[in-house]
Amino acid sequence: MTKFRILAINPGSTSTKIAVFENEEKVFQKNIKHSTEELEPFKTIASQYEFRKETILKELQEAGQDIKNINIIVGRGGLIHPVTSGIFEVNEAMKRDLFNPPMGEHASNLGGLIAADIAHSLGNVKAFITDPVVVDEMRDIARVAGHPLFTRVSIFHALNQKAIARRYAKDLGRKYEDLNLIVVHLGGGISVGAHEKGMVVDVNNALNGEGPFSPERSGDLPSWQLAKLCLSGKYTEAEIKKMITGLGGFVAYVGTNDAYEIEKRCNEGDTKAQFYSDAMAYQVAKEIGAMATVLKGKVDGILLTGGIAYNKQFCGFIEDMTGFIGPVKTYPGEDEMLALAMNGLMVLRGEMEPKVYDK
């Protein structure tokens, strides 16, 4: 059997994960952490591009991973125009939209850009993204926001949510397309999706201020209070956006976006950290309850995934509040690197046809 080497790149809000696979086998993985202080000098997500790319190349070199042996590069998808689920080759139209994202800024925008740049340097290698955060399967009724000037949009951790949902279905010996699931990604941002028979029919926009607060995002804020703040003249538009995404949540309440640090403080008896940790779990549980109504109470499983899912006390709080809805299953970490790599492997083997981004 032909052996292919795949480089997977997954930029997140506070880290950049990279992995090298030889067919299905992971031969190298690194989670490169980025502190708030380290990223603070960059005014936009796109301006982090060179910094993160050079960091990746340095880590690969130090690990003895020769990029000249790579056959395909798959990056996490970003905030391009809404697309169907699948894998897309990074073309000029996509790079334009990743540099100037029509749906807003997010670290995932860097995945395709970094992948394309490294692929270009190798000459005969192609770059792709798969299941980007703008995968849109929402029902029209779910898009109604309450005023015609506003529309709810689908922006969520599609790659990990889909991968974990399929993994749970496999564990049950069933098909993902036959199940109703609520999948919760617990990371720098938190998204809660209602998966109905293989389609994410409703989900909070975790990036732009919907749903629970998270380590660095404010989540839902009281509308009148927010409007008053916006019109106060005390803050610029950029400062308010940063307050919602980047400097909200744990960062605003307890001064760090490191969920592990919060867990450690809780274990050491820090009552303030414990209170806001519980408050975040409380809001996550409320969002799960909302998605249960979307599925009319027919829920085959509630799946908790992402980095914060390692926190047993946090997940236990959520299970105590939502266990009556359906079975709660925890998948700590994420399966995104494997999902990225396997989509790339299927392209190399001719088992999956890449889609063309032509927005």
VMD Tcl script that draws the C-alpha trace (Angstrom):
set ca {
  {0.00 0.00 0.00}
  {1.25 3.46 -0.92}
  {2.33 5.48 2.09}
  {1.26 9.10 2.11}
  {2.37 11.80 4.52}
  {-0.16 14.43 5.53}
  {0.48 17.66 7.41}
  {-2.54 18.89 9.40}
  {-2.67 22.48 10.67}
  {-5.27 23.65 13.17}
  {-4.96 27.25 14.40}
  {-7.13 28.03 17.41}
  {-7.66 31.21 19.36}
  {-4.97 30.34 21.94}
  {-2.92 27.62 20.23}
  {-1.76 26.16 16.92}
  {-1.97 22.39 16.65}
  {0.08 20.60 14.03}
  {0.39 16.91 13.22}
  {2.03 14.68 10.65}
  {0.33 11.45 9.64}
  {1.66 8.55 7.61}
  {-1.61 7.23 6.21}
  {-3.76 6.59 9.33}
  {-0.82 6.63 11.76}
  {0.05 9.82 13.60}
  {3.85 10.13 13.64}
  {4.13 13.60 15.14}
  {1.91 16.09 16.95}
  {2.54 19.37 18.71}
  {0.21 21.80 20.45}
  {1.89 25.20 20.27}
  {0.48 27.43 23.01}
  {0.03 31.18 22.48}
  {-0.49 33.38 25.52}
  {-2.64 36.51 25.50}
  {0.53 38.58 25.91}
  {2.20 36.85 22.95}
  {-0.70 37.59 20.58}
  {-1.54 41.05 21.93}
  {0.82 42.97 19.56}
  {-1.09 41.73 16.51}
  {-3.97 44.05 15.61}
  {-5.82 41.47 13.48}
  {-5.96 37.69 13.20}
  {-4.58 37.87 9.65}
  {-1.52 39.74 10.91}
  {-0.58 36.66 12.98}
  {-0.10 34.69 9.75}
  {3.69 34.95 9.36}
  {4.32 34.54 13.09}
  {2.31 31.33 13.29}
  {3.71 29.93 10.02}
  {7.31 30.45 11.09}
  {6.52 28.89 14.48}
  {5.12 25.81 12.74}
  {8.14 25.43 10.44}
  {10.49 25.81 13.40}
  {8.66 23.13 15.41}
  {8.70 20.72 12.44}
  {12.41 21.29 11.86}
  {13.27 20.79 15.54}
  {11.26 17.55 15.54}
  {13.14 16.24 12.49}
  {10.04 16.33 10.28}
  {11.18 17.11 6.72}
  {8.36 19.00 4.99}
  {9.75 17.91 1.61}
  {8.26 14.48 2.33}
  {4.74 15.87 2.75}
  {2.20 14.82 0.08}
  {-0.74 17.02 1.09}
  {-1.48 19.78 3.61}
  {-4.90 20.18 5.20}
  {-5.71 23.25 7.28}
  {-8.67 24.02 9.47}
  {-11.29 26.01 7.58}
  {-12.02 29.64 8.32}
  {-14.74 32.27 8.05}
  {-15.21 32.20 4.30}
  {-18.67 32.41 2.74}
  {-21.05 29.66 3.97}
  {-20.40 26.30 2.29}
  {-21.62 22.73 2.39}
  {-19.75 20.14 4.42}
  {-16.73 18.66 2.66}
  {-13.12 19.34 1.57}
  {-12.07 22.33 -0.55}
  {-8.79 23.08 -2.31}
  {-7.36 26.45 -1.30}
  {-7.58 28.66 -4.40}
  {-7.15 32.37 -5.00}
  {-10.80 33.14 -4.26}
  {-10.52 31.40 -0.91}
  {-7.24 33.10 0.01}
  {-8.84 36.46 -0.75}
  {-11.68 35.68 1.63}
  {-9.36 34.28 4.30}
  {-7.33 37.49 4.29}
  {-10.50 39.60 4.20}
  {-13.04 37.29 5.84}
  {-16.65 38.12 4.94}
  {-17.97 36.46 8.11}
  {-15.53 37.98 10.60}
  {-12.15 37.27 12.14}
  {-11.16 33.97 13.72}
  {-7.89 32.09 14.13}
  {-9.20 29.30 11.89}
  {-8.84 31.74 8.95}
  {-5.11 31.13 9.21}
  {-5.36 27.39 8.52}
  {-5.84 27.61 4.77}
  {-3.44 30.54 4.37}
  {-0.58 28.79 6.17}
  {-1.29 25.50 4.39}
  {-1.29 27.20 0.98}
  {1.94 29.08 1.65}
  {3.82 25.99 2.79}
  {2.39 23.97 -0.13}
  {3.48 26.68 -2.58}
  {7.03 26.53 -1.21}
  {7.08 22.77 -1.90}
  {5.91 23.19 -5.49}
  {4.07 19.93 -6.16}
  {1.87 19.79 -3.06}
  {-1.73 20.98 -2.77}
  {-3.43 22.63 0.20}
  {-7.00 22.08 1.39}
  {-9.43 22.98 4.13}
  {-12.25 20.73 5.33}
  {-15.50 21.25 7.25}
  {-14.80 24.93 7.96}
  {-16.48 26.79 10.80}
  {-19.02 28.25 8.33}
  {-20.59 24.91 7.38}
  {-24.26 25.88 7.18}
  {-27.05 23.33 7.66}
  {-29.38 25.50 9.72}
  {-33.11 25.51 9.17}
  {-34.54 28.80 7.94}
  {-36.65 29.16 11.08}
  {-33.47 29.03 13.17}
  {-32.06 32.05 11.31}
  {-34.73 34.42 12.62}
  {-33.14 36.72 15.19}
  {-36.12 38.86 16.22}
  {-35.72 41.88 13.92}
  {-35.37 42.02 10.10}
  {-32.08 43.91 10.39}
  {-30.53 40.93 12.16}
  {-29.98 37.30 11.12}
  {-28.59 34.35 13.04}
  {-25.74 32.68 11.18}
  {-24.03 29.31 11.40}
  {-20.47 29.67 12.72}
  {-19.28 26.82 14.92}
  {-16.64 24.14 15.50}
  {-17.97 22.08 12.58}
  {-14.87 19.93 12.13}
  {-14.71 18.67 15.71}
  {-18.46 18.48 16.23}
  {-18.90 16.33 13.10}
  {-15.91 14.13 13.93}
  {-17.07 13.49 17.52}
  {-20.65 12.85 16.44}
  {-19.48 10.20 13.96}
  {-17.19 8.68 16.59}
  {-20.09 8.38 19.06}
  {-22.28 6.81 16.37}
  {-19.52 4.29 15.61}
  {-19.23 3.50 19.33}
  {-22.96 2.70 19.30}
  {-22.69 0.65 16.11}
  {-25.05 3.08 14.39}
  {-24.91 5.70 11.63}
  {-24.48 9.38 12.43}
  {-27.29 10.10 9.99}
  {-29.70 8.04 12.11}
  {-29.11 9.86 15.41}
  {-30.22 13.05 17.15}
  {-27.32 14.50 19.13}
  {-26.33 17.61 21.03}
  {-22.60 18.22 20.62}
  {-20.77 20.73 22.81}
  {-17.30 21.98 21.91}
  {-15.62 23.35 25.04}
  {-12.57 25.40 24.07}
  {-11.48 29.01 23.71}
  {-14.95 29.40 22.26}
  {-17.96 27.24 23.10}
  {-20.47 26.01 20.52}
  {-23.53 23.85 21.17}
  {-25.06 22.20 18.12}
  {-28.31 20.31 17.54}
  {-27.47 17.44 15.14}
  {-30.62 16.01 13.61}
  {-30.04 12.95 11.42}
  {-26.61 14.13 10.26}
  {-27.45 17.83 9.89}
  {-26.60 20.62 12.33}
  {-30.02 22.28 12.21}
  {-29.29 24.87 14.91}
  {-26.16 26.10 16.67}
  {-25.02 29.20 18.55}
  {-22.60 31.56 16.82}
  {-19.81 31.09 19.35}
  {-17.56 33.62 17.62}
  {-19.76 36.70 17.49}
  {-21.50 36.69 20.84}
  {-24.14 33.97 21.05}
  {-24.49 31.30 23.69}
  {-22.42 30.67 26.82}
  {-19.43 32.77 27.77}
  {-16.10 30.99 27.40}
  {-12.45 31.42 28.45}
  {-12.13 34.53 26.27}
  {-15.58 35.33 24.84}
  {-18.46 37.14 26.47}
  {-21.27 35.11 24.91}
  {-24.81 36.52 25.15}
  {-24.84 39.98 26.74}
  {-27.86 41.99 27.93}
  {-28.97 43.91 24.81}
  {-29.86 47.24 26.40}
  {-26.72 47.34 28.49}
  {-24.61 46.54 25.43}
  {-26.36 49.20 23.32}
  {-25.79 51.79 26.05}
  {-22.11 50.84 26.25}
  {-21.72 51.13 22.47}
  {-23.22 54.64 22.49}
  {-21.36 55.84 25.58}
  {-18.39 57.15 23.63}
  {-16.04 55.46 26.07}
  {-15.06 52.62 23.74}
  {-14.15 52.30 20.08}
  {-15.81 49.72 17.85}
  {-12.59 47.70 17.88}
  {-12.48 47.75 21.69}
  {-16.07 46.53 21.98}
  {-15.44 43.73 19.47}
  {-12.39 42.70 21.49}
  {-14.49 42.81 24.64}
  {-16.92 40.34 23.06}
  {-14.31 38.10 21.42}
  {-10.84 37.95 22.95}
  {-11.07 39.81 26.24}
  {-14.40 38.53 27.58}
  {-15.31 35.51 29.68}
  {-12.63 34.19 32.02}
  {-10.16 36.84 30.79}
  {-12.47 39.61 32.01}
  {-13.58 37.89 35.21}
  {-10.37 36.29 36.49}
  {-7.58 37.56 34.23}
  {-6.64 34.46 32.23}
  {-7.86 32.52 29.18}
  {-6.20 29.33 30.43}
  {-8.99 26.95 31.44}
  {-6.47 24.58 33.03}
  {-5.24 27.42 35.23}
  {-8.84 28.07 36.30}
  {-9.30 24.36 37.11}
  {-6.09 24.43 39.15}
  {-7.26 27.49 41.08}
  {-10.60 25.78 41.78}
  {-8.80 22.71 43.14}
  {-6.75 24.99 45.39}
  {-9.89 26.51 46.90}
  {-10.10 29.76 44.92}
  {-13.78 30.64 45.44}
  {-13.83 33.34 42.75}
  {-12.45 30.98 40.10}
  {-14.92 28.30 41.23}
  {-17.87 30.67 40.99}
  {-17.12 31.73 37.40}
  {-16.26 28.17 36.37}
  {-19.66 27.07 37.67}
  {-21.31 30.04 35.96}
  {-19.84 29.01 32.62}
  {-20.95 25.39 33.10}
  {-24.41 26.69 34.07}
  {-24.68 28.66 30.81}
  {-23.51 25.67 28.77}
  {-26.18 23.51 30.39}
  {-28.85 26.11 29.60}
  {-27.80 26.08 25.93}
  {-27.99 22.28 25.87}
  {-31.54 22.57 27.19}
  {-32.42 24.98 24.39}
  {-31.05 22.59 21.76}
  {-33.02 19.74 23.32}
  {-36.20 21.62 22.46}
  {-34.98 21.98 18.86}
  {-34.79 18.18 18.74}
  {-38.21 17.93 20.44}
  {-36.68 16.06 23.35}
  {-35.58 13.13 21.17}
  {-31.88 13.12 22.09}
  {-29.69 10.05 21.59}
  {-26.70 11.61 23.30}
  {-25.13 14.78 24.70}
  {-21.45 14.85 23.74}
  {-18.94 17.05 25.57}
  {-15.66 17.58 23.75}
  {-12.76 20.04 23.50}
  {-9.98 20.89 25.92}
  {-12.21 21.86 28.84}
  {-13.85 18.42 28.68}
  {-10.80 17.13 30.58}
  {-12.18 18.98 33.62}
  {-14.29 16.30 35.33}
  {-15.82 18.67 37.87}
  {-16.91 21.07 35.11}
  {-18.43 18.29 33.01}
  {-20.06 16.79 36.10}
  {-21.82 20.10 36.75}
  {-23.22 20.02 33.21}
  {-24.27 16.38 33.49}
  {-26.09 17.07 36.77}
  {-28.17 19.71 34.99}
  {-28.78 17.92 31.67}
  {-28.62 14.18 32.35}
  {-32.42 13.98 32.35}
  {-32.40 14.93 28.65}
  {-30.26 12.02 27.47}
  {-27.01 10.14 28.08}
  {-23.98 12.41 28.55}
  {-20.71 11.21 27.03}
  {-17.37 12.99 27.39}
  {-14.69 13.00 24.67}
  {-11.84 15.08 26.17}
  {-9.68 16.97 23.72}
  {-10.70 16.89 20.10}
  {-10.44 14.64 17.08}
  {-9.85 17.49 14.66}
  {-6.29 16.57 13.68}
  {-7.31 13.05 12.71}
  {-10.37 14.40 10.88}
  {-8.22 16.84 8.90}
  {-5.68 14.16 8.02}
  {-8.21 11.48 7.04}
  {-10.00 13.85 4.69}
  {-6.64 14.58 3.07}
  {-5.83 10.87 2.87}
  {-9.15 10.16 1.15}
  {-8.30 12.82 -1.46}
  {-4.87 11.24 -2.08}
  {-6.48 7.81 -2.45}
  {-9.17 9.11 -4.78}
  {-11.93 8.26 -2.31}
  {-13.14 11.86 -1.93}
  {-13.62 14.50 -4.59}
  {-12.49 17.96 -3.51}
  {-14.98 20.77 -3.93}
  {-14.27 24.11 -5.62}
  {-14.69 27.34 -3.69}
  {-16.10 29.88 -6.17}
  {-17.69 32.61 -4.09}
}
mol new
graphics top color blue
foreach p $ca { graphics top sphere $p radius 0.5 }
foreach p [lrange $ca 0 end-1] q [lrange $ca 1 end] { graphics top cylinder $p $q radius 0.2 }
display resetview
